[in-house]
Amino acid sequence: MKIKRTKGEVAFDCFNVLLMVVLVFVFIYPLWYTTIASFSDVNSVAMGKVVMIPKGFTLESYKQVFATKNIWTSYANTIFYAVEGTLLSMFLSSTGAYTLSKRHIFGHKLLTWFVLLSMWFGAGLMPTYLNFKNLGLLDKRVGVLFCGAVSTFYVILLRTYFESIPVEMEESAKMDGANDLYIFKNISASAFKKVGC
């Protein structure tokens, strides 16, 4: 049975579609402009002649970029930080969250407040820089990896997930001979599958 839609509903849908088309253009156009400007003549870009299609097609920009010595090192660093940083962040965040989800641990409330305080109050740029300098982590890959290794928001999010798992399941697993590390590994794997990692 087909439900008849009112004029207001049709108008609302039309407005939504129009709004989405405008938003798509607003978000996509800067990327499109950057792409066509990279294929255009420098003078045409400077004079504002490039709007929707490239003017004075050239690959000079790409020749200059790939002639740079360190371009491949930069790409390798990008891949390294993306892969290693993600793995490190997942490991540290999940272990921290799993620990915080256990209410029977001594000092649980105090530890949770310390973690929450780091989400509300940041040290600032200069203290962070001085801290990294004193630890000898400037200009080192380890420093870049550890700088953003743990996000308090994700720790709290994962902790909430770990707390939602019934205690009885954990007790049952321990009765079957599973230790904390085994339980943590399997629960973490299910958590990351749930969020699509």
C-alpha positions in Angstrom: 0.0 0.0 0.0 1.5 3.3 -1.1 1.3 6.1 1.5 0.3 9.5 0.0 2.8 12.2 0.9 1.7 15.7 1.8 2.9 18.8 -0.1 4.9 19.8 3.0 6.8 16.4 3.0 7.6 16.7 -0.7 8.8 20.3 -0.2 10.9 19.3 2.7 12.5 16.5 0.7 13.2 18.8 -2.2 14.8 21.3 0.1 17.0 18.6 1.7 18.2 17.4 -1.7 19.0 20.9 -2.8 20.8 21.6 0.4 22.9 18.4 0.1 23.8 19.3 -3.5 25.0 22.7 -2.4 27.0 21.2 0.5 28.6 18.6 -1.7 29.7 21.4 -4.1 31.0 23.5 -1.2 33.1 20.6 0.2 34.2 19.0 -3.2 35.1 22.2 -5.1 38.2 23.1 -3.1 39.6 19.6 -3.8 38.7 19.9 -7.5 40.2 23.4 -7.7 43.5 22.2 -6.2 43.6 19.4 -8.7 42.9 21.5 -11.8 45.3 24.2 -10.5 48.1 21.6 -10.3 47.6 20.9 -14.0 47.3 24.5 -15.1 49.8 27.2 -16.1 51.1 29.2 -13.1 50.2 32.6 -14.7 46.6 31.4 -15.4 46.2 30.4 -11.8 47.7 33.7 -10.5 45.3 35.8 -12.8 42.3 33.8 -11.6 41.5 32.3 -15.0 41.2 28.8 -13.6 37.7 28.1 -12.3 36.3 24.7 -13.5 38.8 23.3 -16.0 42.6 23.5 -16.3 44.0 26.4 -18.4 47.3 26.0 -20.2 47.7 22.3 -19.4 51.1 21.4 -18.0 52.8 18.8 -15.8 55.5 21.2 -14.5 54.3 21.2 -10.9 54.5 17.4 -10.8 58.0 17.4 -12.4 59.2 19.8 -9.7 57.6 17.8 -6.9 59.1 14.4 -8.0 62.5 16.1 -8.6 62.7 16.8 -4.9 65.1 14.4 -3.2 63.1 13.8 0.0 59.7 13.2 -1.6 60.0 9.4 -1.2 61.3 9.7 2.3 58.3 11.8 3.1 55.9 9.3 1.7 57.6 6.5 3.6 57.3 8.5 6.8 53.6 9.1 6.2 53.0 5.4 5.8 55.1 4.5 8.8 53.4 7.0 11.1 49.9 6.0 9.8 50.5 2.3 10.3 52.7 2.2 13.4 50.8 5.1 15.1 47.5 3.4 14.6 48.7 0.1 16.0 50.4 1.8 19.0 47.3 3.9 19.7 45.0 0.9 19.5 47.2 -1.1 21.8 47.7 1.6 24.4 44.1 2.8 24.4 42.7 -0.7 24.7 45.0 -1.8 27.5 44.3 1.4 29.4 40.6 1.1 28.9 40.5 -2.5 29.9 42.4 -1.7 33.1 40.0 1.2 33.9 37.0 -1.0 33.3 37.9 -3.2 36.3 36.3 -1.6 39.3 37.9 -3.9 41.8 41.4 -2.5 41.2 42.8 -0.5 44.0 42.5 3.3 43.4 40.1 2.8 40.5 38.2 6.1 41.0 41.4 8.1 41.5 43.0 6.6 38.4 39.8 7.4 36.4 39.8 11.0 37.5 43.5 11.4 36.5 42.6 10.1 33.0 39.6 12.4 32.8 41.6 15.4 33.9 44.0 14.9 31.0 41.0 15.2 28.6 39.7 18.4 30.1 43.0 20.2 30.8 45.9 20.1 28.3 49.5 21.0 29.3 49.9 23.4 26.3 52.4 23.7 23.5 55.4 25.0 25.3 55.4 22.6 28.3 54.9 19.7 25.9 57.8 20.8 23.8 60.0 21.3 26.8 59.0 17.9 28.1 59.9 16.2 24.8 63.2 18.2 24.7 64.2 17.0 28.2 63.3 13.4 27.3 65.5 13.6 24.2 62.6 12.9 21.9 62.9 15.9 19.5 63.5 15.0 15.8 62.9 11.3 16.6 60.3 8.9 15.2 59.5 7.6 18.7 58.7 11.2 19.8 56.2 11.6 16.9 54.6 8.2 17.6 54.2 8.8 21.4 53.1 12.4 21.0 49.6 11.3 20.0 49.6 7.7 21.0 46.8 7.8 23.5 43.5 9.7 23.1 41.6 10.0 26.4 38.3 10.1 24.5 39.0 6.7 22.9 40.1 5.3 26.2 36.8 6.3 27.8 34.8 5.0 24.8 36.6 1.6 25.0 36.2 1.5 28.8 32.5 1.9 28.4 32.4 -1.0 25.9 34.5 -3.2 28.3 32.1 -2.4 31.2 29.1 -3.4 29.1 30.3 -7.0 28.9 28.7 -9.0 31.7 31.0 -10.0 34.6 29.6 -13.5 34.4 31.1 -14.1 31.0 34.5 -13.2 32.4 34.1 -15.4 35.4 33.0 -18.2 33.2 36.1 -17.8 31.0 38.3 -17.9 34.1 36.6 -21.1 35.3 37.5 -22.6 31.9 41.1 -21.8 32.5 41.4 -18.4 30.7 43.7 -15.8 32.2 43.3 -12.0 32.1 45.5 -11.6 29.0 43.6 -14.2 27.0 40.2 -12.5 28.0 41.6 -9.1 27.1 42.8 -10.2 23.7 39.5 -11.7 22.7 37.4 -8.9 24.1 39.6 -6.3 22.3 39.4 -8.2 19.0 35.6 -8.2 19.2 35.6 -4.5 20.1 37.7 -3.5 17.1 35.6 -5.7 14.8 32.5 -3.9 16.1 34.0 -0.5 15.3 35.3 -1.7 11.9 39.0 -1.9 12.6 
